[in-house]
């Protein structure tokens, strides 16, 4: 079990073939998603407009203003805002889950 961030308000982890999300602040985010229904996970960086312009123009990297975890599913996607997270742990978690998704058998 790999936990990205855990405090009394938010947790996300993978267990027994399911991605489990518990968020007491945003109950609409709470869900248990079967790995079979997930096509991929993505980390989306949000920068301020000025930082975007500087990053594109000069190639400098800035810390993101915020991050979102996008869960791409067969019937759409779900975005979860990540705050106060260790982003390197999030990136490893996304990589691990995407590896599991790529190895699942395709029954089409």
N, CA, C and O atoms as a GROMACS GRO file, in nm:
protein
  432
    1UNK      N    1   0.085  -0.117   0.000
    1UNK     CA    2   0.000   0.000   0.000
    1UNK      C    3   0.090   0.123   0.000
    1UNK      O    4   0.175   0.138   0.088
    2UNK      N    5   0.072   0.212  -0.099
    2UNK     CA    6   0.148   0.336  -0.108
    2UNK      C    7   0.053   0.454  -0.082
    2UNK      O    8  -0.046   0.471  -0.154
    3UNK      N    9   0.084   0.533   0.018
    3UNK     CA   10   0.000   0.647   0.051
    3UNK      C   11   0.073   0.774   0.010
    3UNK      O   12   0.186   0.798   0.053
    4UNK      N   13   0.009   0.855  -0.073
    4UNK     CA   14   0.068   0.981  -0.118
    4UNK      C   15   0.069   1.081  -0.004
    4UNK      O   16   0.173   1.136   0.032
    5UNK      N   17  -0.044   1.103   0.052
    5UNK     CA   18  -0.058   1.203   0.156
    5UNK      C   19  -0.165   1.154   0.251
    5UNK      O   20  -0.270   1.108   0.207
    6UNK      N   21  -0.139   1.164   0.377
    6UNK     CA   22  -0.240   1.119   0.471
    6UNK      C   23  -0.242   1.213   0.590
    6UNK      O   24  -0.140   1.234   0.656
    7UNK      N   25  -0.355   1.268   0.616
    7UNK     CA   26  -0.380   1.347   0.735
    7UNK      C   27  -0.527   1.324   0.768
    7UNK      O   28  -0.593   1.247   0.698
    8UNK      N   29  -0.580   1.386   0.870
    8UNK     CA   30  -0.720   1.357   0.904
    8UNK      C   31  -0.820   1.392   0.793
    8UNK      O   32  -0.936   1.351   0.800
    9UNK      N   33  -0.777   1.466   0.690
    9UNK     CA   34  -0.871   1.514   0.590
    9UNK      C   35  -0.863   1.443   0.456
    9UNK      O   36  -0.962   1.441   0.382
   10UNK      N   37  -0.749   1.383   0.420
   10UNK     CA   38  -0.733   1.334   0.284
   10UNK      C   39  -0.639   1.214   0.281
   10UNK      O   40  -0.537   1.211   0.350
   11UNK      N   41  -0.675   1.114   0.201
   11UNK     CA   42  -0.582   1.003   0.173
   11UNK      C   43  -0.616   0.944   0.037
   11UNK      O   44  -0.731   0.942  -0.006
   12UNK      N   45  -0.512   0.895  -0.030
   12UNK     CA   46  -0.529   0.827  -0.158
   12UNK      C   47  -0.426   0.715  -0.163
   12UNK      O   48  -0.307   0.736  -0.137
   13UNK      N   49  -0.473   0.595  -0.198
   13UNK     CA   50  -0.382   0.481  -0.202
   13UNK      C   51  -0.441   0.372  -0.291
   13UNK      O   52  -0.557   0.377  -0.330
   14UNK      N   53  -0.357   0.272  -0.323
   14UNK     CA   54  -0.395   0.160  -0.408
   14UNK      C   55  -0.393   0.035  -0.322
   14UNK      O   56  -0.294   0.008  -0.254
   15UNK      N   57  -0.503  -0.042  -0.324
   15UNK     CA   58  -0.512  -0.163  -0.243
   15UNK      C   59  -0.608  -0.262  -0.308
   15UNK      O   60  -0.718  -0.225  -0.348
   16UNK      N   61  -0.568  -0.386  -0.317
   16UNK     CA   62  -0.652  -0.496  -0.368
   16UNK      C   63  -0.715  -0.464  -0.504
   16UNK      O   64  -0.833  -0.493  -0.525
   17UNK      N   65  -0.637  -0.405  -0.595
   17UNK     CA   66  -0.688  -0.378  -0.729
   17UNK      C   67  -0.780  -0.257  -0.739
   17UNK      O   68  -0.850  -0.242  -0.839
   18UNK      N   69  -0.781  -0.171  -0.637
   18UNK     CA   70  -0.868  -0.054  -0.636
   18UNK      C   71  -0.790   0.070  -0.595
   18UNK      O   72  -0.703   0.064  -0.507
   19UNK      N   73  -0.820   0.182  -0.658
   19UNK     CA   74  -0.767   0.311  -0.617
   19UNK      C   75  -0.869   0.370  -0.520
   19UNK      O   76  -0.985   0.388  -0.555
   20UNK      N   77  -0.825   0.399  -0.397
   20UNK     CA   78  -0.916   0.444  -0.292
   20UNK      C   79  -0.885   0.589  -0.259
   20UNK      O   80  -0.771   0.624  -0.231
   21UNK      N   81  -0.989   0.673  -0.262
   21UNK     CA   82  -0.976   0.815  -0.234
   21UNK      C   83  -1.073   0.851  -0.123
   21UNK      O   84  -1.194   0.829  -0.136
   22UNK      N   85  -1.021   0.907  -0.014
   22UNK     CA   86  -1.103   0.954   0.096
   22UNK      C   87  -1.066   1.100   0.122
   22UNK      O   88  -0.951   1.131   0.150
   23UNK      N   89  -1.164   1.188   0.111
   23UNK     CA   90  -1.142   1.331   0.132
   23UNK      C   91  -1.260   1.387   0.210
   23UNK      O   92  -1.369   1.402   0.155
   24UNK      N   93  -1.238   1.419   0.337
   24UNK     CA   94  -1.348   1.470   0.418
   24UNK      C   95  -1.386   1.612   0.381
   24UNK      O   96  -1.500   1.653   0.405
   25UNK      N   97  -1.293   1.689   0.322
   25UNK     CA   98  -1.326   1.826   0.280
   25UNK      C   99  -1.415   1.828   0.157
   25UNK      O  100  -1.507   1.911   0.148
   26UNK      N  101  -1.390   1.739   0.062
   26UNK     CA  102  -1.468   1.734  -0.062
   26UNK      C  103  -1.522   1.593  -0.078
   26UNK      O  104  -1.459   1.508  -0.142
   27UNK      N  105  -1.636   1.568  -0.022
   27UNK     CA  106  -1.693   1.433  -0.024
   27UNK      C  107  -1.719   1.382  -0.165
   27UNK      O  108  -1.723   1.261  -0.188
   28UNK      N  109  -1.736   1.473  -0.262
   28UNK     CA  110  -1.758   1.428  -0.401
   28UNK      C  111  -1.634   1.357  -0.456
   28UNK      O  112  -1.645   1.281  -0.553
   29UNK      N  113  -1.517   1.382  -0.396
   29UNK     CA  114  -1.395   1.313  -0.439
   29UNK      C  115  -1.386   1.171  -0.387
   29UNK      O  116  -1.311   1.090  -0.442
   30UNK      N  117  -1.461   1.138  -0.282
   30UNK     CA  118  -1.454   1.004  -0.222
   30UNK      C  119  -1.498   0.900  -0.322
   30UNK      O  120  -1.606   0.910  -0.382
   31UNK      N  121  -1.414   0.799  -0.339
   31UNK     CA  122  -1.452   0.692  -0.431
   31UNK      C  123  -1.356   0.574  -0.418
   31UNK      O  124  -1.245   0.586  -0.365
   32UNK      N  125  -1.403   0.462  -0.466
   32UNK     CA  126  -1.322   0.342  -0.480
   32UNK      C  127  -1.334   0.304  -0.627
   32UNK      O  128  -1.442   0.270  -0.674
   33UNK      N  129  -1.222   0.311  -0.699
   33UNK     CA  130  -1.222   0.290  -0.844
   33UNK      C  131  -1.147   0.161  -0.875
   33UNK      O  132  -1.031   0.145  -0.837
   34UNK      N  133  -1.214   0.070  -0.944
   34UNK     CA  134  -1.152  -0.055  -0.986
   34UNK      C  135  -1.044  -0.026  -1.089
   34UNK      O  136  -1.066   0.054  -1.181
   35UNK      N  137  -0.930  -0.088  -1.076
   35UNK     CA  138  -0.818  -0.066  -1.168
   35UNK      C  139  -0.857  -0.097  -1.312
   35UNK      O  140  -0.799  -0.040  -1.405
   36UNK      N  141  -0.953  -0.186  -1.332
   36UNK     CA  142  -0.999  -0.220  -1.466
   36UNK      C  143  -1.067  -0.102  -1.536
   36UNK      O  144  -1.070  -0.098  -1.659
   37UNK      N  145  -1.120  -0.007  -1.460
   37UNK     CA  146  -1.189   0.109  -1.517
   37UNK      C  147  -1.097   0.228  -1.541
   37UNK      O  148  -1.140   0.328  -1.598
   38UNK      N  149  -0.971   0.219  -1.498
   38UNK     CA  150  -0.876   0.329  -1.513
   38UNK      C  151  -0.790   0.306  -1.636
   38UNK      O  152  -0.732   0.198  -1.653
   39UNK      N  153  -0.782   0.407  -1.722
   39UNK     CA  154  -0.696   0.399  -1.840
   39UNK      C  155  -0.557   0.454  -1.811
   39UNK      O  156  -0.458   0.401  -1.862
   40UNK      N  157  -0.548   0.561  -1.731
   40UNK     CA  158  -0.418   0.618  -1.693
   40UNK      C  159  -0.437   0.723  -1.585
   40UNK      O  160  -0.548   0.769  -1.559
   41UNK      N  161  -0.325   0.760  -1.522
   41UNK     CA  162  -0.321   0.869  -1.426
   41UNK      C  163  -0.225   0.974  -1.479
   41UNK      O  164  -0.125   0.941  -1.541
   42UNK      N  165  -0.255   1.101  -1.454
   42UNK     CA  166  -0.169   1.210  -1.497
   42UNK      C  167  -0.154   1.310  -1.383
   42UNK      O  168  -0.245   1.326  -1.301
   43UNK      N  169  -0.040   1.376  -1.378
   43UNK     CA  170  -0.020   1.486  -1.285
   43UNK      C  171  -0.020   1.614  -1.367
   43UNK      O  172   0.059   1.629  -1.459
   44UNK      N  173  -0.109   1.705  -1.333
   44UNK     CA  174  -0.123   1.830  -1.407
   44UNK      C  175  -0.072   1.944  -1.320
   44UNK      O  176  -0.119   1.963  -1.208
   45UNK      N  177   0.025   2.019  -1.371
   45UNK     CA  178   0.081   2.135  -1.301
   45UNK      C  179   0.006   2.260  -1.342
   45UNK      O  180  -0.021   2.282  -1.461
   46UNK      N  181  -0.028   2.343  -1.245
   46UNK     CA  182  -0.091   2.472  -1.272
   46UNK      C  183   0.003   2.582  -1.229
   46UNK      O  184   0.043   2.588  -1.112
   47UNK      N  185   0.039   2.669  -1.322
   47UNK     CA  186   0.127   2.782  -1.294
   47UNK      C  187   0.049   2.912  -1.308
   47UNK      O  188  -0.055   2.916  -1.373
   48UNK      N  189   0.099   3.017  -1.247
   48UNK     CA  190   0.040   3.148  -1.270
   48UNK      C  191   0.071   3.190  -1.413
   48UNK      O  192   0.164   3.136  -1.474
   49UNK      N  193  -0.003   3.283  -1.467
   49UNK     CA  194   0.016   3.326  -1.606
   49UNK      C  195   0.157   3.380  -1.627
   49UNK      O  196   0.220   3.348  -1.728
   50UNK      N  197   0.207   3.461  -1.534
   50UNK     CA  198   0.342   3.516  -1.546
   50UNK      C  199   0.446   3.405  -1.548
   50UNK      O  200   0.539   3.409  -1.628
   51UNK      N  201   0.432   3.306  -1.462
   51UNK     CA  202   0.526   3.194  -1.458
   51UNK      C  203   0.520   3.112  -1.586
   51UNK      O  204   0.623   3.063  -1.633
   52UNK      N  205   0.401   3.095  -1.644
   52UNK     CA  206   0.389   3.023  -1.771
   52UNK      C  207   0.465   3.095  -1.882
   52UNK      O  208   0.537   3.033  -1.961
   53UNK      N  209   0.449   3.228  -1.886
   53UNK     CA  210   0.516   3.307  -1.991
   53UNK      C  211   0.668   3.297  -1.975
   53UNK      O  212   0.739   3.276  -2.073
   54UNK      N  213   0.717   3.311  -1.852
   54UNK     CA  214   0.861   3.303  -1.828
   54UNK      C  215   0.914   3.163  -1.858
   54UNK      O  216   1.022   3.148  -1.915
   55UNK      N  217   0.837   3.060  -1.820
   55UNK     CA  218   0.882   2.923  -1.844
   55UNK      C  219   0.891   2.893  -1.993
   55UNK      O  220   0.987   2.830  -2.038
   56UNK      N  221   0.792   2.938  -2.070
   56UNK     CA  222   0.793   2.913  -2.214
   56UNK      C  223   0.900   2.997  -2.283
   56UNK      O  224   0.971   2.948  -2.372
   57UNK      N  225   0.913   3.124  -2.244
   57UNK     CA  226   1.007   3.215  -2.309
   57UNK      C  227   1.153   3.181  -2.277
   57UNK      O  228   1.236   3.173  -2.367
   58UNK      N  229   1.182   3.160  -2.149
   58UNK     CA  230   1.322   3.143  -2.108
   58UNK      C  231   1.358   3.000  -2.068
   58UNK      O  232   1.475   2.971  -2.044
   59UNK      N  233   1.261   2.913  -2.062
   59UNK     CA  234   1.288   2.774  -2.027
   59UNK      C  235   1.319   2.752  -1.880
   59UNK      O  236   1.378   2.651  -1.843
   60UNK      N  237   1.279   2.845  -1.795
   60UNK     CA  238   1.302   2.831  -1.651
   60UNK      C  239   1.186   2.758  -1.588
   60UNK      O  240   1.070   2.779  -1.625
   61UNK      N  241   1.216   2.672  -1.491
   61UNK     CA  242   1.111   2.598  -1.422
   61UNK      C  243   1.077   2.665  -1.290
   61UNK      O  244   1.166   2.706  -1.215
   62UNK      N  245   0.948   2.676  -1.264
   62UNK     CA  246   0.899   2.733  -1.139
   62UNK      C  247   0.818   2.629  -1.065
   62UNK      O  248   0.759   2.540  -1.126
   63UNK      N  249   0.814   2.640  -0.934
   63UNK     CA  250   0.723   2.552  -0.860
   63UNK      C  251   0.579   2.580  -0.901
   63UNK      O  252   0.540   2.695  -0.921
   64UNK      N  253   0.502   2.476  -0.913
   64UNK     CA  254   0.363   2.493  -0.955
   64UNK      C  255   0.282   2.559  -0.845
   64UNK      O  256   0.307   2.541  -0.726
   65UNK      N  257   0.183   2.635  -0.889
   65UNK     CA  258   0.090   2.698  -0.795
   65UNK      C  259   0.004   2.591  -0.729
   65UNK      O  260  -0.027   2.598  -0.610
   66UNK      N  261  -0.033   2.491  -0.809
   66UNK     CA  262  -0.109   2.378  -0.756
   66UNK      C  263  -0.093   2.260  -0.852
   66UNK      O  264  -0.046   2.275  -0.964
   67UNK      N  265  -0.134   2.144  -0.804
   67UNK     CA  266  -0.128   2.022  -0.883
   67UNK      C  267  -0.264   1.953  -0.881
   67UNK      O  268  -0.339   1.965  -0.784
   68UNK      N  269  -0.294   1.882  -0.987
   68UNK     CA  270  -0.414   1.799  -0.993
   68UNK      C  271  -0.375   1.659  -1.035
   68UNK      O  272  -0.287   1.640  -1.119
   69UNK      N  273  -0.440   1.563  -0.976
   69UNK     CA  274  -0.427   1.425  -1.019
   69UNK      C  275  -0.546   1.396  -1.108
   69UNK      O  276  -0.660   1.399  -1.062
   70UNK      N  277  -0.521   1.368  -1.236
   70UNK     CA  278  -0.629   1.336  -1.329
   70UNK      C  279  -0.633   1.185  -1.347
   70UNK      O  280  -0.534   1.122  -1.382
   71UNK      N  281  -0.751   1.129  -1.321
   71UNK     CA  282  -0.775   0.987  -1.338
   71UNK      C  283  -0.856   0.972  -1.466
   71UNK      O  284  -0.974   1.006  -1.470
   72UNK      N  285  -0.792   0.920  -1.571
   72UNK     CA  286  -0.860   0.896  -1.698
   72UNK      C  287  -0.927   0.760  -1.693
   72UNK      O  288  -0.861   0.658  -1.678
   73UNK      N  289  -1.061   0.761  -1.705
   73UNK     CA  290  -1.138   0.637  -1.700
   73UNK      C  291  -1.207   0.614  -1.834
   73UNK      O  292  -1.207   0.702  -1.920
   74UNK      N  293  -1.264   0.498  -1.848
   74UNK     CA  294  -1.332   0.464  -1.973
   74UNK      C  295  -1.449   0.556  -2.002
   74UNK      O  296  -1.481   0.582  -2.118
   75UNK      N  297  -1.514   0.607  -1.898
   75UNK     CA  298  -1.633   0.690  -1.918
   75UNK      C  299  -1.609   0.837  -1.881
   75UNK      O  300  -1.703   0.906  -1.841
   76UNK      N  301  -1.486   0.885  -1.893
   76UNK     CA  302  -1.455   1.024  -1.863
   76UNK      C  303  -1.332   1.034  -1.774
   76UNK      O  304  -1.246   0.945  -1.775
   77UNK      N  305  -1.324   1.142  -1.699
   77UNK     CA  306  -1.210   1.158  -1.609
   77UNK      C  307  -1.255   1.224  -1.480
   77UNK      O  308  -1.363   1.282  -1.471
   78UNK      N  309  -1.168   1.213  -1.381
   78UNK     CA  310  -1.192   1.272  -1.250
   78UNK      C  311  -1.066   1.347  -1.211
   78UNK      O  312  -0.957   1.290  -1.216
   79UNK      N  313  -1.079   1.474  -1.172
   79UNK     CA  314  -0.966   1.554  -1.127
   79UNK      C  315  -0.972   1.570  -0.976
   79UNK      O  316  -1.078   1.600  -0.920
   80UNK      N  317  -0.858   1.552  -0.912
   80UNK     CA  318  -0.848   1.568  -0.768
   80UNK      C  319  -0.736   1.667  -0.740
   80UNK      O  320  -0.622   1.645  -0.782
   81UNK      N  321  -0.767   1.774  -0.670
   81UNK     CA  322  -0.668   1.875  -0.637
   81UNK      C  323  -0.580   1.823  -0.524
   81UNK      O  324  -0.629   1.777  -0.421
   82UNK      N  325  -0.448   1.829  -0.546
   82UNK     CA  326  -0.352   1.784  -0.447
   82UNK      C  327  -0.286   1.905  -0.382
   82UNK      O  328  -0.229   1.990  -0.451
   83UNK      N  329  -0.295   1.914  -0.252
   83UNK     CA  330  -0.228   2.020  -0.178
   83UNK      C  331  -0.147   1.959  -0.066
   83UNK      O  332  -0.180   1.852  -0.015
   84UNK      N  333  -0.041   2.025  -0.030
   84UNK     CA  334   0.047   1.980   0.078
   84UNK      C  335   0.094   1.836   0.057
   84UNK      O  336   0.097   1.757   0.152
   85UNK      N  337   0.130   1.803  -0.066
   85UNK     CA  338   0.176   1.668  -0.099
   85UNK      C  339   0.324   1.669  -0.133
   85UNK      O  340   0.379   1.771  -0.176
   86UNK      N  341   0.386   1.557  -0.113
   86UNK     CA  342   0.522   1.536  -0.160
   86UNK      C  343   0.509   1.496  -0.307
   86UNK      O  344   0.476   1.382  -0.338
   87UNK      N  345   0.537   1.590  -0.397
   87UNK     CA  346   0.513   1.568  -0.540
   87UNK      C  347   0.600   1.456  -0.595
   87UNK      O  348   0.557   1.384  -0.685
   88UNK      N  349   0.720   1.437  -0.543
   88UNK     CA  350   0.802   1.326  -0.592
   88UNK      C  351   0.736   1.193  -0.557
   88UNK      O  352   0.744   1.098  -0.636
   89UNK      N  353   0.671   1.183  -0.441
   89UNK     CA  354   0.596   1.062  -0.405
   89UNK      C  355   0.476   1.044  -0.497
   89UNK      O  356   0.443   0.933  -0.537
   90UNK      N  357   0.410   1.155  -0.531
   90UNK     CA  358   0.295   1.150  -0.621
   90UNK      C  359   0.339   1.098  -0.758
   90UNK      O  360   0.272   1.013  -0.817
   91UNK      N  361   0.452   1.149  -0.808
   91UNK     CA  362   0.502   1.105  -0.938
   91UNK      C  363   0.534   0.955  -0.937
   91UNK      O  364   0.503   0.885  -1.034
   92UNK      N  365   0.595   0.906  -0.831
   92UNK     CA  366   0.624   0.763  -0.820
   92UNK      C  367   0.496   0.680  -0.813
   92UNK      O  368   0.488   0.574  -0.874
   93UNK      N  369   0.398   0.730  -0.739
   93UNK     CA  370   0.268   0.662  -0.728
   93UNK      C  371   0.201   0.653  -0.865
   93UNK      O  372   0.151   0.547  -0.902
   94UNK      N  373   0.200   0.763  -0.938
   94UNK     CA  374   0.141   0.765  -1.072
   94UNK      C  375   0.214   0.667  -1.163
   94UNK      O  376   0.151   0.592  -1.238
   95UNK      N  377   0.346   0.667  -1.157
   95UNK     CA  378   0.425   0.574  -1.239
   95UNK      C  379   0.389   0.429  -1.206
   95UNK      O  380   0.366   0.348  -1.296
   96UNK      N  381   0.384   0.396  -1.076
   96UNK     CA  382   0.351   0.260  -1.034
   96UNK      C  383   0.213   0.217  -1.081
   96UNK      O  384   0.196   0.107  -1.132
   97UNK      N  385   0.114   0.303  -1.064
   97UNK     CA  386  -0.023   0.269  -1.104
   97UNK      C  387  -0.031   0.255  -1.256
   97UNK      O  388  -0.096   0.162  -1.305
   98UNK      N  389   0.034   0.344  -1.330
   98UNK     CA  390   0.033   0.332  -1.476
   98UNK      C  391   0.101   0.204  -1.522
   98UNK      O  392   0.060   0.145  -1.622
   99UNK      N  393   0.205   0.158  -1.452
   99UNK     CA  394   0.268   0.031  -1.485
   99UNK      C  395   0.172  -0.085  -1.463
   99UNK      O  396   0.165  -0.177  -1.544
  100UNK      N  397   0.098  -0.081  -1.355
  100UNK     CA  398  -0.002  -0.185  -1.327
  100UNK      C  399  -0.110  -0.184  -1.435
  100UNK      O  400  -0.152  -0.290  -1.481
  101UNK      N  401  -0.154  -0.066  -1.475
  101UNK     CA  402  -0.259  -0.054  -1.578
  101UNK      C  403  -0.208  -0.109  -1.711
  101UNK      O  404  -0.282  -0.179  -1.781
  102UNK      N  405  -0.084  -0.078  -1.746
  102UNK     CA  406  -0.028  -0.127  -1.872
  102UNK      C  407  -0.010  -0.278  -1.875
  102UNK      O  408  -0.011  -0.337  -1.983
  103UNK      N  409   0.006  -0.340  -1.759
  103UNK     CA  410   0.025  -0.485  -1.752
  103UNK      C  411  -0.105  -0.563  -1.744
  103UNK      O  412  -0.105  -0.685  -1.759
  104UNK      N  413  -0.218  -0.494  -1.720
  104UNK     CA  414  -0.345  -0.567  -1.708
  104UNK      C  415  -0.383  -0.624  -1.844
  104UNK      O  416  -0.358  -0.562  -1.947
  105UNK      N  417  -0.443  -0.742  -1.846
  105UNK     CA  418  -0.483  -0.804  -1.973
  105UNK      C  419  -0.596  -0.726  -2.037
  105UNK      O  420  -0.683  -0.673  -1.969
  106UNK      N  421  -0.593  -0.720  -2.170
  106UNK     CA  422  -0.696  -0.649  -2.246
  106UNK      C  423  -0.793  -0.752  -2.302
  106UNK      O  424  -0.755  -0.834  -2.385
  107UNK      N  425  -0.918  -0.747  -2.256
  107UNK     CA  426  -1.018  -0.848  -2.292
  107UNK      C  427  -1.112  -0.801  -2.404
  107UNK      O  428  -1.230  -0.835  -2.402
  108UNK      N  429  -1.064  -0.724  -2.497
  108UNK     CA  430  -1.154  -0.672  -2.601
  108UNK      C  431  -1.163  -0.764  -2.717
  108UNK      O  432  -1.234  -0.736  -2.813
   0.00000   0.00000   0.00000
